[in-house]
Amino acid sequence: MVDSSSDRDRIVEAADRLFYARGVNAVGMDAVRTEAGVPLKRMYSAFGSKDALVVAVLQRRSSTWDAGIAAAAATAVTPRERLLAVYDFLDEWFRGNEFRGCAFINAFGELGGVSPEIAEVVRTQKDSFQRYLAGLVHDLGTNPALAAQLGLLAEGAQTTAAISAQPDAARHARDAAQTLIDAALTARAA
């Protein structure tokens, strides 16, 4: 049994670092154990399988994502500014030295077809993000379809930035989002 929540946290943090840097399939549980500095038996007591550990890592990442988006939107005054803040958040993230793409997309690509639990966590996170955008679009008072369009821009920017190693994908997505938002506002006013 894990002695404390700090052991569990240490395991999840170590797995997150390794999985994000190298990919889930490339990292064995022994590497996670070594990185976390806990006995293998204790690790398996906390997480009965590698899939269970991946799920915990993704749930942690979901909380981190939500906090980052909220922090980016915190200084924005209008719904339009809060929507555009999503792309500012992405821009800052993409420019970090450790950016390796979206952990959810990466995990789904590796394991989504063989692990229903991981696929579900990924779908839940993507749905949560879409609901967040839908709430902002609702506050904007425009066509609800705008949320799906803005979500596609954000998801596409993440994939493009990771594959091309070009962080400007966030700025391009922001420019496109601004065009879509302004067109939706113009249509609403007409």
C-alpha positions in Angstrom: 0.0 0.0 0.0 1.2 3.5 -0.7 2.3 5.2 2.5 0.9 8.6 1.6 -0.7 10.7 -1.1 2.8 12.3 -1.6 4.0 8.9 -2.9 1.1 8.7 -5.3 1.7 12.3 -6.4 5.4 11.5 -6.9 4.5 8.5 -9.0 2.1 10.5 -11.2 4.5 13.4 -11.6 7.3 11.0 -12.6 5.1 9.1 -15.0 3.8 12.4 -16.5 7.3 13.7 -17.2 8.4 10.4 -18.8 5.3 9.7 -20.8 5.1 13.2 -22.1 8.8 13.3 -23.1 9.1 9.8 -24.6 5.6 8.4 -25.1 3.6 6.0 -23.0 4.6 2.8 -24.9 8.3 3.7 -24.7 8.3 4.0 -20.9 8.1 0.9 -18.7 6.9 0.8 -15.2 10.4 0.2 -14.0 11.5 3.5 -15.4 8.6 5.2 -13.7 9.6 3.5 -10.4 13.2 4.7 -10.7 12.1 8.2 -11.6 9.6 8.4 -8.7 12.0 6.7 -6.3 9.5 4.3 -4.9 9.5 0.5 -4.7 7.8 -1.3 -7.6 5.5 -3.1 -5.3 4.3 0.2 -3.8 3.8 1.6 -7.3 1.6 -1.3 -8.3 -0.3 -1.1 -5.0 -1.2 2.5 -5.9 -1.8 1.8 -9.6 -2.8 -1.8 -10.4 -1.8 -1.4 -14.1 0.0 0.9 -16.4 -3.3 1.9 -17.9 -4.5 3.0 -14.4 -1.3 5.1 -14.1 -1.9 6.7 -17.5 -5.5 7.5 -16.5 -4.2 9.2 -13.4 -1.6 11.2 -15.4 -4.3 12.4 -17.9 -6.6 13.3 -15.0 -3.8 15.4 -13.5 -3.1 17.0 -16.9 -6.8 17.8 -17.3 -6.7 19.8 -14.0 -3.6 21.5 -15.2 -5.2 22.4 -18.5 -8.3 23.8 -16.9 -6.3 25.9 -14.5 -4.1 27.2 -17.3 -7.1 28.2 -19.4 -8.8 29.8 -16.4 -5.7 31.8 -15.6 -5.3 33.0 -19.2 -9.0 34.1 -19.2 -8.8 35.7 -15.7 -7.6 39.1 -17.0 -9.9 39.2 -19.9 -13.0 41.3 -19.5 -15.3 40.3 -22.4 -16.3 36.9 -23.7 -14.5 37.7 -26.9 -11.3 38.4 -25.0 -11.7 35.2 -23.0 -12.1 33.2 -26.2 -9.0 34.7 -27.6 -7.1 34.1 -24.4 -7.3 30.4 -25.1 -5.0 31.0 -28.1 -2.7 33.2 -26.0 -2.5 30.3 -23.5 -1.6 28.0 -26.3 1.0 30.4 -27.7 2.8 30.5 -24.3 2.6 26.8 -23.9 3.9 26.0 -27.4 7.0 28.2 -26.8 8.1 26.2 -23.8 11.2 24.0 -24.2 9.2 21.0 -23.0 6.3 21.2 -25.4 5.6 17.9 -27.1 2.0 18.4 -28.2 -1.2 17.6 -26.5 -0.8 14.7 -24.0 -4.4 13.7 -24.6 -4.0 13.5 -28.4 -0.6 11.7 -27.9 -2.1 9.1 -25.4 -5.1 8.6 -27.6 -2.9 8.0 -30.6 -0.9 5.4 -28.7 -3.5 3.7 -26.7 -7.0 5.0 -27.5 -7.8 2.0 -29.8 -6.8 -0.6 -27.2 -7.7 1.0 -23.9 -11.3 2.0 -23.4 -10.4 3.7 -20.1 -7.8 5.9 -21.7 -10.0 6.7 -24.6 -12.8 7.7 -22.2 -10.5 10.0 -20.2 -9.3 11.7 -23.4 -12.9 12.1 -24.7 -14.0 13.5 -21.3 -11.2 16.1 -21.4 -11.9 17.2 -25.0 -15.7 17.4 -24.2 -14.9 19.5 -21.1 -12.9 21.9 -23.3 -15.7 22.1 -25.8 -18.2 22.8 -23.1 -15.9 25.6 -21.8 -15.8 27.2 -25.3 -19.6 26.7 -25.7 -20.1 28.6 -22.4 -18.0 31.5 -23.7 -19.8 31.5 -27.1 -23.1 31.5 -25.2 -21.9 34.6 -23.2 -20.9 36.2 -26.5 -24.5 35.7 -27.8 -23.6 34.2 -31.1 -24.3 31.1 -33.1 -23.5 28.0 -30.9 -21.6 26.4 -33.8 -18.8 28.9 -33.3 -17.7 26.9 -30.3 -17.0 23.8 -32.4 -15.1 25.9 -34.9 -13.0 27.5 -32.3 -12.3 24.1 -30.7 -11.1 22.7 -34.0 -8.7 25.7 -34.3 -7.2 25.0 -30.9 -6.9 21.3 -31.4 -5.4 21.8 -34.8 -2.9 24.3 -33.5 -1.7 21.9 -30.9 -1.1 19.1 -33.4 0.5 21.4 -36.0 2.8 23.0 -33.4 3.9 19.6 -32.1 4.5 18.1 -35.6 6.1 21.1 -37.2 7.9 22.4 -34.2 6.4 25.8 -35.1 4.9 27.6 -32.1 3.4 30.2 -34.4 0.5 27.8 -35.0 -1.2 29.4 -31.9 -0.9 32.9 -33.4 -2.3 31.7 -36.7 -5.2 29.9 -34.9 -5.8 33.1 -32.9 -6.0 35.2 -36.0 -8.5 32.7 -37.5 -10.4 32.7 -34.3 -10.6 36.4 -34.2 -12.0 36.4 -37.8 -14.6 33.8 -36.9 -15.6 35.6 -33.7 -15.9 39.0 -35.4 -17.9 37.5 -38.3 -20.3 35.9 -35.7 -20.7 39.2 -33.9 -21.4 40.9 -37.2 -24.0 38.3 -38.1 -25.6 38.7 -34.7 -25.8 42.5 -35.2 -27.4 42.2 -38.6 
